[in-house]
């Protein structure tokens, strides 16, 4: 049994700890912040490949009770209201589970409860300062002066990981995508009946005149929305107060043939705009007994719709690679994990960047690009049924025999 030290108590960290325990090891989670992050963050969508990974951890049913089903999306031009294309958000699993949209806090809370039920400890106020490596293990050194010895350190600490530079000091900085992220939820009954032009469960994505945005309705009548304004060096929307933020966003959607201006006006709490970043690639996900999962290894743009799902996949893949091994097998197991995951993760990162690109270009030359976008999406529609299977039909077979490092990954397909 390995003693695993998981750095970071977000979705990636908690999922990894649960997976490591399933693999026969002890896992403890260490969080830099002083308390749980209940109620923190906006919302996200778990795709069907994420639910397939959750099923391996015994958590699919719990997650399927969160949020609401969002199996479909439609894209429109805001300037004309013209419809571009409809997509399935990954279809469904054999039991009809579909993609679901939920708050980050709901998903985090589910993982925190599951970890507690399994006896997995989470220690708060433990900001990693360094890791000492010896022939018989690793020692995590925290900023408060405490130390913890273990056999393995897992960096599940996100985009600005403290573990990543310990693995390779030459790892690149995150790559900026010139889009901001903001959004909110409008409570039911605050907008006139019939205003919203989309049925529950469908995401309406709009290439507006000045901004890309999306809105959807849940079965209870609440409206969930996000927007991706272009990031300009001359302004800092994050510094705006709530009223000014509303005015700024309302200006960006003015003139579009959608109810977005009314949706923004009715929103009680608009998420403070934050920047978009990703990683094109980093030299190594592991070294010795240190390894990365989730955004610490391969942060994708939110435009991929895969952040949470990929983190959960990583957790399952790492646990499977470490299944029932001893300390002398750690380097081989970590190589196996990276070999199985790197190519897929980097493809998803680049896919997310391509998805974000029209949102950036969409701020300019709108009349010309209206025609271009319509042509592009018509082309995509002809092959959409199977074009994204590589994203959504991915499944990790926990029970398949693990293969030697460098061989074909029979359990990750």
C-alpha positions in Angstrom: 0.0 0.0 0.0 1.4 3.4 -1.0 1.0 6.5 1.1 -0.1 9.1 -1.4 0.0 12.9 -0.7 -2.5 14.7 -3.0 -1.9 18.4 -3.3 -5.1 20.3 -4.0 -8.7 19.6 -2.8 -10.6 20.6 -5.8 -12.4 18.2 -8.1 -9.2 16.8 -9.5 -7.7 16.2 -6.1 -10.7 14.6 -4.5 -11.4 12.4 -7.5 -7.7 11.3 -7.5 -7.8 10.5 -3.8 -10.9 8.4 -4.3 -9.3 6.6 -7.2 -6.1 5.9 -5.4 -8.0 4.4 -2.5 -9.9 2.2 -5.0 -6.5 1.1 -6.3 -5.5 -0.1 -2.8 -3.6 2.8 -1.5 -3.9 5.4 1.3 -4.5 8.9 0.2 -4.5 12.2 2.1 -5.4 15.5 0.5 -3.7 18.8 1.4 -5.3 22.2 0.5 -3.5 25.5 0.5 -6.6 27.5 1.5 -7.8 27.4 5.1 -11.3 26.1 4.5 -13.4 24.1 2.0 -14.5 26.0 -1.1 -18.3 25.4 -0.7 -20.3 28.0 -2.7 -17.2 29.1 -4.7 -17.2 29.3 -8.5 -19.6 29.4 -11.4 -21.1 26.5 -13.2 -19.7 23.8 -15.5 -20.9 20.8 -17.6 -19.9 17.2 -17.0 -19.9 15.5 -20.4 -20.8 11.8 -20.9 -17.1 10.8 -20.9 -16.9 12.4 -17.5 -19.9 10.3 -16.3 -18.2 7.2 -17.6 -15.2 7.9 -15.4 -17.5 8.7 -12.5 -19.1 5.3 -12.9 -15.8 3.7 -12.4 -15.5 5.5 -9.1 -19.0 4.6 -8.0 -20.2 8.2 -8.2 -22.2 8.4 -11.4 -25.6 8.1 -9.8 -24.7 10.8 -7.2 -23.5 13.2 -10.0 -26.5 12.4 -12.1 -28.7 13.9 -9.4 -26.9 17.3 -9.7 -27.9 20.2 -11.9 -29.9 19.4 -15.0 -29.6 17.6 -18.3 -28.1 19.6 -21.2 -27.8 17.1 -24.1 -28.2 19.6 -26.9 -26.7 22.9 -28.1 -27.6 25.3 -30.9 -25.6 28.0 -32.5 -26.9 31.3 -33.8 -25.8 34.6 -35.2 -26.7 37.4 -32.9 -26.8 40.1 -35.6 -29.5 38.5 -37.6 -30.9 35.8 -35.4 -30.0 33.2 -38.0 -29.7 29.6 -36.9 -26.3 28.0 -37.7 -26.3 24.4 -36.5 -27.5 22.0 -33.8 -25.2 19.6 -31.9 -25.7 16.8 -29.5 -23.5 17.4 -26.4 -21.9 13.9 -26.7 -25.1 11.9 -26.9 -25.8 9.6 -24.0 -24.4 6.5 -22.2 -26.2 3.2 -22.6 -28.3 4.0 -19.6 -29.3 7.3 -21.2 -27.2 9.5 -18.9 -26.4 12.7 -20.8 -24.2 15.7 -20.2 -25.4 17.7 -17.2 -24.8 21.3 -16.2 -24.3 22.1 -12.5 -22.6 24.6 -10.3 -19.0 23.8 -9.5 -20.0 23.9 -5.8 -22.5 21.1 -6.3 -19.9 18.8 -7.9 -17.2 19.8 -5.4 -19.7 19.1 -2.5 -20.5 15.7 -3.9 -16.8 14.8 -4.1 -16.1 16.2 -0.6 -18.9 14.1 0.8 -17.7 11.0 -1.0 -14.2 11.4 0.2 -15.4 11.8 3.8 -17.6 8.7 3.5 -14.5 6.8 2.5 -12.4 8.0 5.3 -10.1 10.2 3.1 -8.6 13.0 5.2 -8.4 16.6 3.9 -6.0 19.0 5.7 -6.6 22.7 5.1 -4.1 25.6 5.4 -1.4 23.4 3.8 0.3 25.4 1.1 3.1 23.3 -0.5 6.6 24.9 -0.3 8.8 22.1 -1.5 9.3 18.4 -1.7 12.3 16.5 -0.4 13.1 13.3 -2.3 15.1 10.4 -0.9 15.7 6.8 -1.8 12.9 5.7 0.5 10.2 8.2 -0.3 9.2 11.8 -0.4 8.5 14.5 2.2 6.2 17.4 1.5 7.2 20.6 3.2 4.4 23.1 3.8 4.6 26.9 4.2 3.5 26.6 7.9 6.6 24.6 8.6 5.0 21.2 8.9 6.2 18.2 7.0 4.5 14.9 5.9 6.3 11.9 4.6 4.8 9.7 1.9 5.6 7.5 -1.1 4.0 9.6 -3.9 3.1 13.3 -4.4 0.2 14.1 -6.8 -0.1 17.6 -8.0 -3.8 18.3 -8.4 -3.3 22.0 -7.7 -4.5 23.6 -10.9 -3.2 26.0 -13.5 -0.7 27.6 -11.1 0.5 24.4 -9.7 3.2 24.3 -7.1 4.1 20.8 -8.0 4.6 21.4 -11.7 7.9 23.4 -11.4 9.2 20.8 -8.9 8.9 18.2 -11.7 10.4 20.4 -14.3 11.5 24.0 -13.7 11.5 24.7 -17.4 7.7 24.0 -17.8 6.1 26.9 -19.7 3.8 29.5 -18.3 0.1 29.1 -19.1 -0.8 30.4 -22.6 -3.2 33.3 -22.7 -6.4 33.2 -24.8 -7.7 36.8 -25.3 -11.2 36.0 -23.9 -12.8 36.8 -20.5 -15.2 34.5 -18.7 -18.3 35.8 -16.8 -21.9 34.7 -16.3 -24.6 34.2 -13.8 -27.9 32.5 -12.9 -31.3 34.3 -13.1 -33.9 33.0 -10.6 -37.2 31.8 -12.0 -40.0 34.3 -12.3 -37.8 37.4 -12.8 -38.3 37.6 -16.5 -41.5 37.9 -18.5 -43.1 34.6 -19.5 -42.2 33.6 -23.0 -39.1 35.8 -23.3 -36.7 33.0 -23.4 -36.4 31.5 -26.9 -35.0 28.1 -26.0 -36.5 25.0 -24.3 -35.0 23.5 -21.1 -32.0 21.3 -21.8 -30.7 23.1 -24.9 -27.8 25.5 -24.8 -28.3 28.5 -27.1 -24.8 29.7 -28.1 -24.7 33.1 -29.9 -22.0 34.7 -32.0 -23.0 38.3 -31.1 -21.9 41.5 -32.7 -19.4 42.2 -29.9 -19.4 39.2 -27.7 -19.9 35.4 -27.7 -22.5 34.2 -25.1 -24.7 31.3 -24.2 -27.9 30.9 -22.2 -30.0 27.9 -21.2 -33.1 27.2 -19.0 -33.3 24.5 -16.4 -36.6 22.6 -15.7 -37.3 24.9 -12.7 -37.3 28.0 -14.9 -33.9 29.4 -13.9 -31.7 30.9 -16.6 -28.0 30.0 -16.7 -25.7 32.0 -18.9 -22.1 32.8 -19.6 -20.3 35.3 -21.9 -16.8 35.5 -23.4 -16.0 39.1 -24.0 -12.8 39.9 -25.8 -10.0 40.8 -23.4 -8.6 44.2 -24.1 -5.5 45.6 -22.6 -7.0 49.0 -22.1 -9.7 47.9 -19.7 -10.1 45.8 -16.5 -13.7 44.6 -16.2 -12.8 42.6 -13.1 -12.4 45.9 -11.3 -15.9 47.1 -12.1 -18.6 47.0 -9.4 -21.8 45.1 -10.0 -23.7 47.9 -11.6 -20.9 48.9 -13.9 -20.3 45.3 -14.9 -24.0 45.0 -15.9 -23.7 48.1 -18.0 -20.6 46.9 -19.7 -22.1 43.5 -20.6 -25.4 45.1 -21.7 -23.5 47.3 -24.1 -21.7 44.3 -25.5 -25.0 42.5 -26.4 -26.9 45.6 -27.5 -28.4 45.2 -30.9 -28.3 41.4 -31.0 -31.6 39.7 -31.8 -31.7 37.8 -28.5 -33.1 38.4 -25.0 -29.5 38.6 -23.6 -29.7 42.2 -22.5 -32.8 41.4 -20.4 -31.1 38.3 -18.9 -28.1 40.4 -17.8 -30.4 43.0 -16.3 -32.2 40.4 -14.2 -29.0 38.7 -12.9 -28.5 39.3 -9.2 -24.8 38.3 -9.0 -22.6 38.4 -12.1 -19.4 36.5 -11.9 -16.3 38.7 -11.8 -14.7 38.4 -15.2 -11.6 36.2 -15.3 -9.0 35.4 -17.9 -8.8 32.3 -20.1 -5.6 30.3 -20.2 -4.5 26.9 -21.4 -1.3 24.8 -21.7 -0.2 23.7 -25.2 2.1 21.1 -23.7 4.5 20.7 -20.8 7.8 18.6 -21.0 6.8 16.0 -18.4 3.9 15.1 -16.2 6.0 13.2 -13.8 9.4 12.8 -12.3 10.5 10.3 -9.7 7.5 10.0 -7.3 5.9 13.3 -8.3 3.0 13.4 -10.9 0.4 15.8 -12.2 -3.3 15.4 -12.8 -6.0 17.8 -14.2 -5.3 21.4 -15.0 -1.9 21.1 -13.4 -0.9 18.9 -16.3 -3.1 20.0 -19.2 -5.4 23.0 -18.6 -7.9 23.4 -21.5 -9.9 26.4 -22.4 -13.5 26.4 -21.0 -14.5 26.3 -24.7 -13.6 22.6 -24.6 -16.4 21.9 -22.2 -14.0 19.2 -20.8 -12.2 20.6 -17.8 -14.0 18.6 -15.1 -14.5 15.5 -17.2 -10.8 15.3 -18.1 -9.8 15.8 -14.5 -12.0 12.8 -13.5 -10.6 10.7 -16.3 -7.0 11.5 -15.1 -8.0 10.4 -11.6 -9.3 7.1 -12.9 -6.3 6.5 -15.2 -3.7 7.3 -12.5 -5.4 5.0 -10.0 -5.6 2.2 -12.6 -1.9 2.6 -13.4 -1.0 2.5 -9.7 -3.3 -0.4 -9.0 -1.8 -2.8 -6.3 1.8 -1.7 -7.0 4.7 -1.3 -4.5 7.1 1.6 -4.1 9.7 0.2 -6.5 7.1 0.2 -9.3 6.1 3.9 -9.0 8.3 5.3 -11.9 7.1 2.6 -14.3 3.4 3.2 -13.3 3.7 7.0 -13.7 5.3 6.6 -17.1 2.4 4.3 -18.1 -0.1 6.9 -16.8 1.5 9.7 -18.8 1.8 7.6 -21.9 -1.9 6.7 -21.7 -3.2 10.2 -21.1 -0.8 12.8 -22.7 -1.9 12.5 -26.4 -5.6 12.6 -25.6 -5.2 15.5 -23.1 -3.2 17.6 -25.6 -5.7 17.0 -28.3 -8.5 18.2 -26.0 -6.5 21.3 -25.2 -6.0 22.1 -28.8 -9.6 21.3 -29.6 -10.7 23.8 -26.9 -8.4 26.5 -28.4 -9.9 25.9 -31.8 -13.4 26.2 -30.3 -12.4 29.5 -28.7 -11.0 31.0 -31.9 -14.3 31.9 -33.6 -15.3 33.7 -30.4 -12.2 35.9 -30.7 -12.5 36.5 -34.5 -16.2 37.1 -34.0 -15.5 40.6 -32.6 -14.4 41.8 -36.0 -15.6 42.1 -39.6 -19.0 40.7 -38.6 -20.8 41.0 -41.9 -18.1 39.0 -43.7 -17.7 36.5 -41.0 -21.5 35.9 -40.7 -21.2 34.2 -44.1 -18.0 32.4 -43.2 -19.4 31.0 -39.9 -22.6 29.8 -41.6 -20.6 27.9 -44.2 -18.3 26.4 -41.6 -21.1 25.2 -39.4 -23.0 23.8 -42.3 -20.0 21.7 -43.2 -19.6 20.6 -39.6 -23.3 19.6 -39.5 -22.7 17.0 -42.3 -20.2 15.1 -40.2 -21.1 16.0 -36.6 -22.6 12.7 -35.7 -19.3 10.9 -35.5 -16.8 13.8 -35.6 -16.5 14.2 -31.9 -16.7 10.5 -30.8 -13.0 10.6 -29.9 -13.9 13.2 -27.2 -17.2 11.8 -25.8 -16.9 8.0 -26.4 -13.7 7.6 -24.4 -13.8 4.9 -21.7 -11.1 3.7 -19.3 -11.5 0.0 -18.5 -10.4 -0.2 -14.8 -10.3 -4.0 -14.9 -8.2 -4.5 -18.0 -4.7 -5.7 -17.4 -2.2 -2.8 -17.2 0.3 -2.8 -19.9 4.1 -2.1 -19.7 5.1 1.6 -20.1 5.4 2.6 -23.7 3.0 -0.1 -25.0 -0.4 0.5 -26.4 -2.8 1.5 -23.7 -5.4 -1.3 -23.8 -7.5 0.0 -20.9 -7.7 3.7 -22.1 -9.6 4.0 -25.4 
